[in-house]
Amino acid sequence: MATRLISPAKRSTDKQRLSTLPQLEKASRLMTRAAAVFIEGAGADRAVRLRGLQRFSASTGT
């Protein structure tokens, strides 16, 4: 009885998890690019980092 209830729920959860993978991949690429902006500007002053983030934001549409 429990198997009849648990198996469909598990399959549903697996489908939901798999359906979010493209969004996760896109977010991962976005975070990689954002981190690169910070790393490039690590030795720079605050104004330089801010300009880098503004360029990044403009290029991603966020």
LINBEL-V490374 format. One record per residue. RES is the residue in three letters. SS is DSSP state (~ for helix, > for strand, _ for the rest). PSI is psi in radians with two decimals (NA if undefined). OMEGA is omega in whole degrees, 0 to 359 (999 if undefined). Layout:
<<RES | SS | PSI | OMEGA> <RES | SS | PSI | OMEGA>>
//
This chain:
<<MET | _ | -0.81 | 181> <ALA | ~ | -0.62 | 180> <THR | ~ | -0.66 | 179> <ARG | ~ | -0.53 | 181> <LEU | ~ | -0.71 | 186> <ILE | ~ | -0.74 | 184> <SER | ~ | -0.86 | 178> <PRO | ~ | -0.64 | 179> <ALA | ~ | -0.72 | 179> <LYS | ~ | -0.74 | 178> <ARG | ~ | -0.70 | 179> <SER | ~ | -0.76 | 179> <THR | ~ | -0.74 | 179> <ASP | ~ | -0.72 | 179> <LYS | ~ | -0.72 | 179> <GLN | ~ | -0.74 | 180> <ARG | ~ | -0.77 | 180> <LEU | ~ | -0.57 | 181> <SER | ~ | -0.35 | 180> <THR | _ | -0.11 | 182> <LEU | ~ | -0.72 | 178> <PRO | ~ | -0.66 | 178> <GLN | ~ | -0.68 | 179> <LEU | ~ | -0.72 | 179> <GLU | ~ | -0.75 | 179> <LYS | ~ | -0.77 | 179> <ALA | ~ | -0.64 | 179> <SER | ~ | -0.77 | 178> <ARG | ~ | -0.71 | 180> <LEU | ~ | -0.77 | 179> <MET | ~ | -0.62 | 178> <THR | ~ | -0.77 | 180> <ARG | ~ | -0.69 | 179> <ALA | ~ | -0.72 | 179> <ALA | ~ | -0.65 | 179> <ALA | ~ | -0.66 | 178> <VAL | ~ | -0.78 | 180> <PHE | ~ | -0.72 | 181> <ILE | ~ | -0.73 | 179> <GLU | ~ | -0.63 | 183> <GLY | _ | 0.25 | 185> <ALA | _ | -0.67 | 181> <GLY | _ | -0.06 | 184> <ALA | _ | 2.92 | 179> <ASP | _ | 3.05 | 186> <ARG | ~ | -0.68 | 182> <ALA | ~ | -0.68 | 180> <VAL | ~ | -0.77 | 178> <ARG | ~ | -0.70 | 180> <LEU | ~ | -0.75 | 177> <ARG | ~ | -0.69 | 178> <GLY | ~ | -0.75 | 179> <LEU | ~ | -0.64 | 177> <GLN | ~ | -0.72 | 176> <ARG | ~ | -0.78 | 178> <PHE | ~ | -0.80 | 181> <SER | ~ | -0.72 | 180> <ALA | ~ | -0.62 | 183> <SER | ~ | -0.42 | 181> <THR | ~ | -0.21 | 180> <GLY | _ | 0.36 | 179> <THR | _ | NA | 999>>
//
